[in-house]
Amino acid sequence: MKTIFFLNDVIKKCNNKLYKDITNDYKHVFKQLYPNVSDNSLIFIKKLYSCQKKVVFIQIENKKFYLIALSKNCEIIYIDNIYHFIDLLKKCKINNDIIKIILLFHWADGTLNNSGKHRYLISEYYKTHLNLLKKANEEFYNKLPSLIDNILFKDINLPCKINSIIYYQNDCINIINKDNIIDKFTSSQIIDDSHLHIGPLVIQNEKRNINFNESYEGKRQNICLRWYEYLKNL
């Protein structure tokens, strides 16, 4: 089974079925989510297409779970207007000095408001502002639990928090819950000063548009967080 299709297979074979009627290949998925699942527990599972993230809803009896599905080598975990992201950082108690650094790197034109006349490649900008890059990454590491909770396990179109991550590896579907993810990220001390990042989530401008192409200028306003090769972190 291709990784990207594993979720469709789970839904097809498990949705609206009793636990006892589900094949053994998938029973462990629901047992991990809800250890008290019984043979006569009804399973309901569907994708939530209204969410920004790839969110899956699973209900076992009256228990509801929301999971992020990872299936690509590079997953976009967050994408939004830069100033919405700044509001999120403020909510996580990131100080104003760091916020200014984020804006400086986001625009990479010598300004904090996208008014510069020359736009630089971010790799060049990191080299000339390495001390600021290290300062921001250190602050993100110190606030990692709050940042991961708000960025990875929330979706602006979902009123409830996301509980877990579901993914496919070595011919098996795996689930890891939020607390274990945060523990992994904080204990592994992921600090890589070749780029701006929050744990394994790399912070990027959606479209840097260094040539001032009008058709790309809208995407330049957006920031996105990408999770490259997530299996290395799980």
C-alpha positions in Angstrom: 0.0 0.0 0.0 1.3 3.4 -0.9 1.7 5.7 2.1 -0.4 8.4 0.7 -3.4 6.1 0.3 -3.3 4.3 3.6 -6.1 6.5 5.1 -8.5 5.8 2.3 -8.1 2.1 3.0 -8.7 2.5 6.7 -11.9 4.5 6.1 -13.1 2.0 3.5 -12.6 -1.0 5.7 -13.5 0.4 9.1 -16.1 3.1 8.8 -19.5 2.2 10.3 -18.4 -1.2 11.5 -18.3 -3.0 14.8 -14.8 -3.5 16.3 -15.2 -7.3 16.1 -15.8 -7.1 12.3 -12.7 -5.1 11.6 -9.7 -7.0 10.3 -6.8 -7.5 12.7 -4.6 -5.3 10.6 -6.6 -2.3 11.8 -7.9 -3.2 15.2 -4.7 -2.0 16.9 -5.4 1.6 15.6 -8.6 1.9 17.6 -7.2 0.0 20.6 -4.4 2.6 20.8 -6.9 5.4 20.7 -9.4 3.9 23.1 -8.1 0.9 25.2 -11.6 0.2 26.5 -12.9 -0.6 23.0 -15.1 -3.7 23.0 -16.2 -6.1 20.3 -19.5 -4.4 19.9 -18.1 -0.8 19.8 -19.2 1.0 16.7 -16.4 2.7 14.7 -17.0 5.9 12.7 -14.1 7.5 10.8 -14.0 10.3 8.1 -11.7 13.0 6.8 -12.5 16.6 7.7 -12.1 18.4 4.4 -12.9 21.8 6.0 -9.7 21.9 8.0 -6.4 23.4 6.9 -4.5 20.3 8.0 -5.3 16.8 7.0 -7.5 16.0 10.0 -9.3 12.7 10.5 -12.2 12.3 12.9 -12.7 9.0 14.6 -15.5 8.1 17.0 -15.5 5.0 19.1 -18.8 4.6 20.9 -19.3 8.1 22.3 -15.6 9.0 22.4 -14.3 11.4 19.8 -10.8 11.8 18.5 -9.2 14.2 16.1 -5.9 13.1 14.4 -3.5 14.7 11.9 -2.7 12.3 9.0 0.8 12.4 7.7 1.4 10.8 4.3 3.9 12.9 2.3 7.6 13.2 2.7 7.1 16.9 3.2 3.9 18.0 5.0 2.8 21.6 5.2 1.7 21.8 8.9 0.7 25.4 9.0 0.1 28.1 6.4 -1.4 31.5 7.1 -0.8 35.3 6.8 2.4 36.3 8.5 0.6 38.6 10.9 -1.8 35.8 12.0 1.3 33.8 12.8 2.7 36.7 14.8 -0.6 36.8 16.8 -0.1 33.1 17.5 3.5 33.7 18.7 2.3 36.4 21.0 -0.2 34.0 22.5 2.8 31.6 23.2 4.6 34.5 25.0 7.3 35.0 22.4 8.8 38.3 23.1 8.8 41.3 20.8 12.5 41.1 20.0 12.0 37.7 18.5 8.9 38.7 16.6 10.9 41.5 15.0 13.5 38.8 13.9 10.7 36.7 12.4 9.5 39.6 10.4 13.0 40.5 9.3 13.6 37.0 8.0 10.1 36.7 6.5 10.5 39.7 4.3 14.3 39.4 3.9 14.5 42.9 2.4 16.1 44.8 5.2 12.7 45.9 6.7 10.0 44.7 9.0 7.1 45.6 6.7 7.9 44.4 3.2 8.9 47.9 2.0 12.5 47.1 0.9 13.7 47.7 -2.6 15.9 44.6 -2.8 14.9 41.1 -1.7 17.5 38.5 -0.7 17.6 34.8 -0.8 16.9 33.5 2.7 20.1 31.4 2.7 22.1 34.6 2.2 20.1 36.4 4.8 20.7 33.7 7.4 24.5 33.9 6.8 24.6 37.7 7.4 22.2 37.5 10.4 23.4 34.3 12.0 23.3 35.8 15.5 19.7 36.7 15.1 18.9 33.3 13.7 20.4 31.6 16.7 18.6 33.9 19.1 15.2 33.1 17.5 15.8 29.3 17.4 16.8 29.3 21.1 13.7 31.2 22.1 11.6 28.8 20.0 13.2 25.8 21.7 12.6 27.3 25.2 8.9 27.7 24.3 8.6 24.5 22.3 5.7 22.7 24.2 3.4 25.7 23.9 4.4 26.3 20.3 3.9 22.7 19.2 0.6 22.5 21.0 -0.8 25.6 19.3 0.8 25.1 15.8 0.7 21.3 15.3 -2.3 20.3 17.3 -4.8 23.1 16.5 -6.5 24.0 13.2 -8.2 27.3 12.7 -11.3 25.6 11.2 -11.6 23.0 14.1 -13.0 24.1 17.4 -11.5 21.1 19.2 -7.9 20.3 19.8 -6.2 17.5 17.8 -5.3 14.5 19.9 -2.8 12.5 18.0 -0.9 11.9 14.7 -1.6 8.9 12.5 0.9 7.8 9.9 2.0 4.7 7.9 5.5 3.1 8.3 6.9 -0.3 7.6 3.6 -1.7 6.4 1.9 -0.7 9.6 -0.4 2.2 10.7 0.9 4.0 13.8 -0.5 6.5 16.2 1.4 8.8 18.5 -0.4 11.1 20.9 0.3 14.8 21.5 2.1 14.4 24.8 4.5 11.8 23.4 5.2 14.1 20.4 6.0 17.1 22.6 8.2 14.9 24.8 10.1 13.6 21.8 10.7 17.1 20.4 11.8 18.6 23.7 14.1 15.7 24.6 15.8 15.5 21.2 17.1 19.1 21.4 16.5 19.8 17.8 18.4 23.1 17.1 19.7 23.5 13.6 21.0 27.0 12.9 21.0 26.6 9.2 17.4 27.7 9.1 14.6 29.0 11.2 12.6 26.3 12.8 10.3 25.2 15.7 11.4 21.7 16.6 11.4 19.8 13.2 9.0 22.3 11.6 10.9 24.5 9.2 9.6 28.1 8.9 9.5 29.5 5.4 7.9 32.3 3.4 5.4 30.6 1.1 6.7 32.5 -2.0 9.7 34.7 -1.4 9.2 36.4 -4.8 12.6 38.1 -4.9 11.9 39.3 -8.5 8.7 41.3 -7.5 6.4 39.2 -9.7 2.9 40.6 -9.0 1.2 37.2 -9.5 3.2 35.8 -6.5 3.0 38.8 -4.2 -0.1 37.4 -2.4 1.7 34.2 -1.4 4.7 36.3 -0.2 2.4 37.5 2.6 2.0 34.0 3.9 4.2 32.0 6.2 4.3 28.2 6.2 5.8 25.5 8.4 6.9 22.4 6.7 7.8 19.1 8.3 10.4 17.4 6.2 10.9 13.6 6.4 8.7 13.4 9.5 9.4 9.7 10.0 12.9 10.6 11.3 11.3 12.4 14.2 8.6 9.9 15.2 
